[in-house]
Amino acid sequence: MGKMNVNLCGIKLDNPIIPASGTFGFGYEFAELYDINCLGTFSFKGTTKDSRFGNPTPRIAECTQGMINAVGLQNPGVDKVISEELPKLYKVFNKKVMANISGFSVEDYAYTVEKLDSVDQIGWFEVNVSCPNVHGGGMSFGTNPEAAAEVTRAVRKVTKKPIIIKLSPNVTDIVAIAKACEEAGADGISLINTLLGMRIDLRTKRPVIANKMGGFSGPAIFPVAVRMVYQVAHAVNIPIVGMGGVSTAEDVIEMMLAGATAVEVGAANLVNPYACRDIINDLPRVMEKYGIENLSDIIGATE
Amino acid sequence: MKQSIFTIIENRPLTDCVWLMRMSGDTSDITAAGQFVNIQLDGLYLRRPISVFDCEDGILSIIYKVVGKGTEQMTTLPVGTPLDVLTGLGNGYNLEKVGKKPLLVGGGVGVPPLYYLAKKLIACGKRPEIVVGFNTAQEIFGVEFFEEIGCKVTVTTVDGSRGVKGFVTNALDAIDYDYVCTCGPEPMLKALYRATEAKGQYSFEERMGCGFGACMGCSCKTVTGYKRICKDGPILEKEEILWEK
């Protein structure tokens, strides 16, 4: 059997599969379904300085081969994440976890990372500068190279753990933003966050989602994600975490060929709660089919 | 929660747009009345959450209203079709908290889960009375199911074409009850909440992403904090409810 392990920013993953933030909670709900220690790691629910309810409902709209969400970073705030959520996770997950954090100012980002830095189980920070669902924050940091670099520098000062900046696809030049983050000290780049989308109800003539617009994810966005991972991988020298519509072991291989060191799975978890376990179980078969001995050999293999 | 394959054994209309589907499969995770199942359909990305109408010995029954692509597709599925179903979702009604004289109030497609609840209450020695509300006589379904298990049923219709004219709240004065369990559209729940002093359990509906607590798509605010309708609900106790809209 081929080898599935990869090295993400100095930490070994048994396999490259990472449930994406916002689709896996803090892990313990999925641990009731299967042993989540089979995962490479997972990225926990986006955490902010203060607790947030998020946006009004409806927050979800179905699309062809995908969905739109406008949850709006609902989370209990960093203090409760540390005191209530992470203690439940320790009991069911014995690997390093990826801490996904977001903010509304540069100071917010630094505050939240600094608070979480002492948590031993956190292996990486995934810094979300790309949430399309919150006004006056989130994505506004990820649509401008200088603002993204400023957030990167601020969190760099408060942690020695690897920092992975999560980028928005809702930009003209994602390569410029990725390069700015690399120069500012990022250890990795993850992409893509959701595409800004919208649905309208024909009967009411109103948007399906209360917040009008939201983040479009699912298999429909996979080709966009592959293209952007490929572009960024050819422009930076730090590892890429690829995501966007990944649903099968074949998608994982394609994402890695495009340049991803590890691969996040998002919306698929919401449709099939066993999606990540199923992909991991299926990877050896697909590797054999395409003559892949070591998954790490194919990272960025597509010229 | 459990993911398994069910096989359709019956699928027929009860009214113009309300259908009954029975399927066989592993029902071991369906532990309470008021829970729902989430059904995967061909070509549709998200599953369809539907409340449990009845469940026994590996037979799951649901009653669904045809409201869109998913439920339209369901009406076309013949006996023998396999369906990928997540079972055991949601908290369900808490039988221990139900008073001595329970009243079950259902509106429209909120009626089905109350049948399974009535059976469970009867099994623990209680005699639930039923009020079901519809817009018109043509929309009425399910009354005979309750009558078959010995429940007294009061029907209300908005246009007065059968039973008490008006809303479910117009039927309350004539009934002796000390506790309410209800499921229906939010305006009905709100009217009932205001019309009765009795304690109770209210089942809410919200557009869902996953249906099992992962995506936070269906969150609501309650007196006791944020809750996910799919995981911490759909049943809320009356004291917890915060009306926002």
Interface residues (C-beta under 8 A of the other chain):
Chain A: G22 T23 F24 G25 E29 F30 E32 L33 K45 F53 G54 T57 P58 R59 I60 A61 E62 C63 T64 Q65 G66 M67 N69 V71 Q74 G218 P219 A267 N269 L270 V271 N272 P273 Y274
Chain B: M1 Q3 Q40 L44 Y45 L46 R47 L86 E206 R207 M208 G209 C210 F212 G213 A214 C215 M216 G217 C218 S219 C220 K221 Y226 K231
